[in-house]
Amino acid sequence: MPEGNIIHRVARVHGRWLSGRRFTADSPQGRFEDGARGVSGRVLQAVEAHGKHLFYRFEGEVRLHVHLGLFGNIRHFRSEAPAPSPACRLRLSSPHATLHLSGPQACELLTAEDEATLRARLGEDPLRAESSLERAREKLCRGRMPLALALLDQERLSGVGNILRAEALFLARLPPLLPAGALSEADFARLWDVLQRLLSDASRDGHIVTPGAPRVPECVAGKKRAERFCVYGREGQPCPRCGAKVRRRELAARGLFFCAECQGVDAVPRPRVAKKKARAVQEKRRDARREVKKRTARSTAR
């Protein structure tokens, strides 16, 4: 699934290249025929991104919402476009630009109220200028959900995916399984700053390069050498900061990559109350063993 940096890049490119053009629309796949009719013949006025969501605004207050999900794909062509694939949900055509949308998780027309309701459910987006640091911290830092899991909750923070959470937590030196509610204000501010920098650079460049990440060897097949990560996908390899082995574990059916030496322990810390209770139980057991030994000693002496 494209992370927020890719979606913001798409919105910027489409806004610059497609805005101001009048499009005809159809649904080669047949699953968006009514929506295509609602868009066809209208001028595209603006394109915005919020996290992993795209919002296209056409004249007449017609609004198109797109979420690519795991399998969605957008292709655009400057001149003559090829025939659309059988999976093409929406085709936007003009004399100078054509767009093919295939396999999205969501492709729908929304009223202004529907769009506002959807956006209100989304968390703060580090790439949006109007995002609030205070609101972002309030949403992210609640409860005992592991921080690495909370970062993927799009209603807490919007636009962060599996790669960005691993790299951001590494750069911020934060334990991935720390309860979100235990994150200090200073640690959150550092994490937010890292996310903004990573997302901004990746949105500009089209790929993620984490500062300090090692280069990908030429001989490694299937790796994009333009992308470079410190921990993501590097299980068993040396941490570029301390040399310890990068670790991987499953968390909610997603691979979580981290360096336990740099980022702290790889377990959720127990609450202090639980630790006190555990110590009290251990002390009672020790006292009981001492009493048994004393009784045994007295019996032997008799």
C-alpha positions as CSV (number, residue, x, y, z in Angstrom):
1,M,0.0,0.0,0.0
2,P,1.5,3.4,-0.9
3,E,2.4,5.4,2.1
4,G,1.6,9.1,2.6
5,N,4.7,10.3,0.8
6,I,3.6,8.7,-2.5
7,I,0.0,9.9,-2.2
8,H,1.2,13.5,-1.6
9,R,3.5,13.2,-4.6
10,V,0.6,12.0,-6.8
11,A,-1.6,14.9,-5.5
12,R,1.1,17.4,-6.3
13,V,1.8,16.1,-9.8
14,H,-1.9,15.7,-10.7
15,G,-2.7,19.1,-9.3
16,R,0.0,20.8,-11.3
17,W,-0.5,18.8,-14.5
18,L,-4.2,17.9,-14.6
19,S,-5.9,20.9,-12.9
20,G,-7.7,23.2,-15.3
21,R,-8.4,20.5,-17.8
22,R,-11.8,19.3,-18.8
23,F,-12.2,15.5,-18.8
24,T,-14.6,13.0,-20.2
25,A,-14.9,10.0,-17.9
26,D,-16.0,6.4,-18.2
27,S,-15.6,3.1,-16.4
28,P,-14.2,0.4,-18.7
29,Q,-14.6,-2.1,-15.9
30,G,-18.2,-1.1,-15.4
31,R,-18.2,-0.8,-11.6
32,F,-18.2,3.0,-11.6
33,E,-20.5,4.0,-14.4
34,D,-22.7,6.3,-12.4
35,G,-19.8,8.0,-10.8
36,A,-18.0,8.4,-14.1
37,R,-21.1,10.1,-15.5
38,G,-21.1,12.5,-12.6
39,V,-17.5,13.6,-13.4
40,S,-17.6,13.5,-17.2
41,G,-17.5,16.9,-18.9
42,R,-16.3,18.8,-15.9
43,V,-13.0,20.7,-15.3
44,L,-10.7,19.4,-12.5
45,Q,-10.1,22.3,-10.2
46,A,-7.8,20.9,-7.4
47,V,-6.3,17.7,-6.0
48,E,-5.5,17.2,-2.3
49,A,-3.9,14.4,-0.2
50,H,-4.7,13.5,3.4
51,G,-2.6,10.6,4.6
52,K,-3.3,7.8,2.1
53,H,-6.4,9.4,0.6
54,L,-6.7,11.4,-2.6
55,F,-9.5,14.1,-3.1
56,Y,-10.2,15.4,-6.6
57,R,-12.5,18.4,-6.8
58,F,-14.3,19.1,-10.1
59,E,-16.4,22.1,-11.0
60,G,-19.9,22.1,-9.7
61,E,-18.7,20.9,-6.3
62,V,-18.3,17.3,-7.6
63,R,-15.8,15.5,-5.4
64,L,-14.0,12.2,-6.1
65,H,-12.4,10.3,-3.3
66,V,-9.8,7.6,-4.1
67,H,-8.0,5.3,-1.7
68,L,-5.6,2.9,-3.5
69,G,-5.4,0.3,-0.8
70,L,-3.1,-2.7,-1.4
71,F,-3.8,-3.2,-5.1
72,G,-4.7,0.2,-6.5
73,N,-2.8,1.7,-9.3
74,I,-2.9,5.1,-11.1
75,R,-1.3,5.5,-14.6
76,H,-1.2,8.8,-16.4
77,F,-0.3,9.5,-20.0
78,R,0.6,12.7,-21.7
79,S,-0.4,11.9,-25.3
80,E,-2.3,8.9,-26.8
81,A,-3.1,6.4,-24.0
82,P,-3.1,2.7,-24.6
83,A,-6.3,0.7,-24.2
84,P,-7.3,0.4,-20.5
85,S,-6.8,-2.9,-18.7
86,P,-9.9,-5.0,-17.8
87,A,-9.4,-3.8,-14.2
88,C,-9.6,-0.1,-15.0
89,R,-12.3,1.4,-12.7
90,L,-12.1,4.9,-14.0
91,R,-10.7,6.5,-17.1
92,L,-10.3,10.3,-17.3
93,S,-9.5,11.5,-20.8
94,S,-8.6,14.9,-22.4
95,P,-6.7,15.8,-25.5
96,H,-3.5,16.3,-23.6
97,A,-3.7,14.0,-20.6
98,T,-5.3,10.7,-19.7
99,L,-5.6,8.9,-16.3
100,H,-6.3,5.2,-15.7
101,L,-7.3,4.1,-12.2
102,S,-7.3,0.4,-11.5
103,G,-8.0,-1.8,-8.4
104,P,-8.6,0.9,-5.8
105,Q,-9.9,0.2,-2.4
106,A,-12.2,3.2,-2.7
107,C,-13.4,5.2,-5.7
108,E,-16.5,7.2,-4.9
109,L,-18.2,10.6,-5.3
110,L,-18.7,12.4,-2.0
111,T,-20.7,15.5,-1.0
112,A,-18.9,18.2,0.8
113,E,-20.4,17.0,4.1
114,D,-19.3,13.4,3.4
115,E,-15.7,14.5,2.7
116,A,-15.6,16.6,5.9
117,T,-16.9,13.6,7.9
118,L,-14.2,11.3,6.3
119,R,-11.4,13.7,7.0
120,A,-12.5,14.2,10.6
121,R,-12.0,10.5,11.2
122,L,-8.4,10.7,9.9
123,G,-5.5,11.4,12.1
124,E,-3.1,14.3,11.7
125,D,-1.0,14.2,8.6
126,P,2.7,15.3,9.1
127,L,2.8,16.6,5.5
128,R,-0.2,18.9,5.8
129,A,0.6,22.5,6.9
130,E,-2.5,22.8,9.0
131,S,-1.8,19.7,11.0
132,S,-1.5,20.3,14.8
133,L,1.3,18.9,16.9
134,E,-1.0,19.0,20.0
135,R,-3.9,17.1,18.3
136,A,-1.4,14.6,16.8
137,R,0.0,13.9,20.3
138,E,-3.4,13.7,21.9
139,K,-4.6,11.1,19.3
140,L,-1.4,9.0,19.1
141,C,-0.4,8.9,22.8
142,R,-3.3,7.2,24.4
143,G,-3.8,3.8,25.9
144,R,-1.4,0.9,26.1
145,M,-1.3,0.0,22.5
146,P,2.3,-0.6,21.3
147,L,3.7,2.5,19.7
148,A,4.6,0.7,16.5
149,L,1.0,-0.5,16.2
150,A,-0.5,2.9,17.0
151,L,1.6,4.5,14.3
152,L,-0.3,2.4,11.7
153,D,-3.7,3.4,13.0
154,Q,-4.8,6.0,10.4
155,E,-7.3,7.5,12.8
156,R,-4.4,8.3,15.1
157,L,-1.8,9.5,12.6
158,S,-2.4,9.6,8.9
159,G,0.0,8.5,6.1
160,V,2.5,6.3,8.0
161,G,3.0,2.8,6.7
162,N,5.2,-0.1,7.6
163,I,8.5,1.3,6.2
164,L,8.1,4.7,7.6
165,R,7.2,3.5,11.1
166,A,10.3,1.3,11.3
167,E,12.7,4.0,10.0
168,A,11.1,6.8,12.1
169,L,11.2,4.8,15.3
170,F,14.8,3.9,14.6
171,L,15.9,7.5,13.9
172,A,14.0,8.7,17.0
173,R,15.6,6.0,19.1
174,L,12.2,4.8,20.5
175,P,11.3,1.2,21.5
176,P,8.7,0.0,19.0
177,L,6.7,-1.8,21.7
178,L,6.6,1.0,24.2
179,P,2.9,1.7,25.1
180,A,1.8,4.8,23.2
181,G,0.5,6.4,26.4
182,A,3.9,6.2,27.9
183,L,5.5,8.4,25.2
184,S,6.8,11.6,26.7
185,E,6.1,15.0,25.2
186,A,9.7,15.5,24.2
187,D,9.9,12.0,22.6
188,F,6.7,12.6,20.6
189,A,8.1,16.0,19.4
190,R,11.2,14.2,18.2
191,L,9.2,11.5,16.5
192,W,6.9,14.0,14.8
193,D,9.9,15.9,13.5
194,V,11.5,12.8,12.1
195,L,8.3,11.8,10.4
196,Q,7.9,15.2,8.8
197,R,11.5,15.1,7.4
198,L,11.2,11.5,6.1
199,L,7.8,12.1,4.5
200,S,8.8,15.4,3.0
201,D,12.0,14.1,1.5
202,A,10.4,11.0,0.2
203,S,7.5,13.0,-1.3
204,R,9.9,15.2,-3.1
205,D,12.3,12.4,-4.3
206,G,9.7,9.6,-5.0
207,H,11.5,7.1,-2.7
208,I,12.6,6.7,0.9
209,V,16.2,7.2,1.8
210,T,16.8,7.1,5.6
211,P,19.7,9.3,6.8
212,G,22.7,7.0,7.7
213,A,21.3,4.0,5.8
214,P,23.9,1.8,4.2
215,R,24.0,1.5,0.4
216,V,22.4,-1.6,-1.2
217,P,25.0,-3.8,-2.8
218,E,24.9,-4.1,-6.5
219,C,24.6,-7.9,-6.4
220,V,21.4,-7.9,-4.3
221,A,18.6,-8.9,-6.7
222,G,15.1,-7.4,-6.4
223,K,16.2,-4.4,-4.3
224,K,15.7,-0.8,-5.4
225,R,19.0,0.8,-4.9
226,A,17.4,4.2,-4.9
227,E,15.7,3.3,-1.6
228,R,17.9,2.8,1.4
229,F,16.7,1.8,4.9
230,C,18.4,1.5,8.3
231,V,16.3,-1.3,9.7
232,Y,13.3,-2.1,7.4
233,G,13.9,-5.4,5.6
234,R,17.4,-5.8,7.1
235,E,16.7,-8.6,9.6
236,G,20.0,-10.2,10.8
237,Q,22.2,-7.5,9.2
238,P,24.2,-5.0,11.3
239,C,22.6,-1.9,12.6
240,P,24.3,1.1,10.8
241,R,24.5,2.9,14.2
242,C,25.8,0.4,16.7
243,G,26.6,-2.8,14.7
244,A,24.1,-5.1,16.6
245,K,21.9,-7.3,14.5
246,V,18.6,-5.8,13.2
247,R,15.7,-7.8,14.6
248,R,12.3,-8.7,13.2
249,R,9.1,-9.8,14.8
250,E,5.4,-10.2,13.9
251,L,3.1,-7.6,15.2
252,A,-0.6,-7.7,14.1
253,A,0.4,-9.8,11.1
254,R,3.0,-7.2,9.9
255,G,6.7,-7.4,10.0
256,L,8.3,-5.1,12.5
257,F,12.0,-4.3,12.2
258,F,14.1,-2.6,14.9
259,C,17.5,-2.5,16.7
260,A,17.0,-3.6,20.3
261,E,20.4,-2.1,21.3
262,C,19.7,1.4,19.9
263,Q,16.0,1.6,20.5
264,G,15.6,-0.1,23.9
265,V,14.2,-3.4,25.1
266,D,12.0,-5.4,22.7
267,A,9.2,-6.0,25.2
268,V,6.3,-3.9,26.5
269,P,7.4,-2.6,29.9
270,R,5.2,-3.8,32.7
271,P,3.4,-1.1,34.7
272,R,5.1,-0.2,38.0
273,V,2.2,-1.6,40.0
274,A,2.6,-5.0,38.3
275,K,6.3,-5.0,39.1
276,K,5.7,-4.2,42.8
277,K,3.2,-7.0,43.0
278,A,5.6,-9.4,41.4
279,R,8.4,-8.4,43.8
280,A,6.0,-8.8,46.8
281,V,5.1,-12.4,45.6
282,Q,8.8,-13.2,45.2
283,E,9.5,-12.0,48.7
284,K,6.6,-14.0,50.2
285,R,8.0,-17.1,48.5
286,R,11.5,-16.5,49.8
287,D,10.1,-16.0,53.3
288,A,8.2,-19.2,53.0
289,R,11.3,-21.1,51.9
290,R,13.3,-19.6,54.8
291,E,10.6,-20.7,57.3
292,V,10.6,-24.2,55.9
293,K,14.4,-24.4,56.3
294,K,14.2,-23.2,59.9
295,R,11.5,-25.8,60.8
296,T,13.6,-28.5,59.2
297,A,16.7,-27.4,61.1
298,R,14.8,-27.4,64.4
299,S,13.4,-30.9,63.7
300,T,16.9,-32.2,62.9
301,A,18.3,-30.7,66.1
302,R,15.7,-32.5,68.2
